[in-house]
C-alpha cells in the first residue's frame, strides 16, 4: 500500500492575494466579543483571515479594506497600528 503525500492546507493572503501554505501565514481573528487581533497559534476562536507576515501585505489589505470586508465591521486605526507593531516585532 502506497502512502499518499499529506495534503498541505492552503490559504489566501488578504493583502497580496497569493495562495500559500497555512503555516506560512499569520491569522487575524475577530472573536464574538472583543477586538481584532493577530493569532500566532492559529487556534483562537472566532472569524479568521490570513496575512503574509510582512508589513506590505497588511498595508495592502488596509488600503483595499479587505479585512473590514472579511469581518463585516469597521476596524479602528489603533488596531491596525497594533498589528503593524506586532508584525515588525516578528521580523
N, C-alpha and C positions, 0 to 999 in steps of 0.2 A: 504494500500500500504506500502510495506516494503522499508525502505531506505537502499540503498546499502552502504557499507562502502566506504569512499573516497579512491580512488586509490593513493598510495604514489609513486611518480616518483623515480625510482632507477637509479643510475649512477655508472659506474665502475671507481675505483681509478686507475689512470695510474701508480701508484707506486706499490701497493700490488696486484692489480687486483681484489679486493673484490667489490662485488655489495653492495652499501649502499644507504640509502635514500639521495636524493639530498641535503637536508638541512644540513646534517652532513658533507658534503664535501666542499672544497674550490675550486672555479673556477679559472682557469688560462686562460687568454684571450689574443688573438693576434688580435688587431684591424687591419683594412686595412692598415692604416699608423700608424707607431709608434712601440714602444717596447712592449714586452710581459710583462704582469703584473698580479698580483693577484686581483681578483674581489670579494670583500667581499659581495657585494649586490647580485651578481648572475644575474645582468641585463645588464651589459655592452655589447655594440655591438661588434661583432667580433666572430672569431672562438674560441671555448672553449674546455677545457679539465678539468678533475676533479682530485683532490688530497685529501687524508685524511689530516686533519690539523696537521700532525705530521712531524717532520723533517726526520724520517726514510723513509717515503713514497716518499718525494721529492728526497732524496738521491738515492733511488732505481730507480726512474724514470730517474734521471740524468745519472746514471751508464748505464742503458739499452737504453738511448737516446729515451725514449718513447715520451717525449714532442716534441723533434725535429721531430719525425716521425708524430706526430699528427698535427703539424703546418707546415710541409714540409719546414723547414728552419733551419739554424744553429742558436743555441742560445748561445750568449756570456757568459763567466763566470760571468761578472758583474751582469747580470740579475738573474742568479742562486743565487748569493750572496745576492741580494736584496730580493729575495723570501725567502731565508733561514732566513734573519733578520726579515722579516715580520712574518714568522711562529713562530719564537722564541719569538717575542713580544706578540703574541696572547696567548701563553701558560701561 
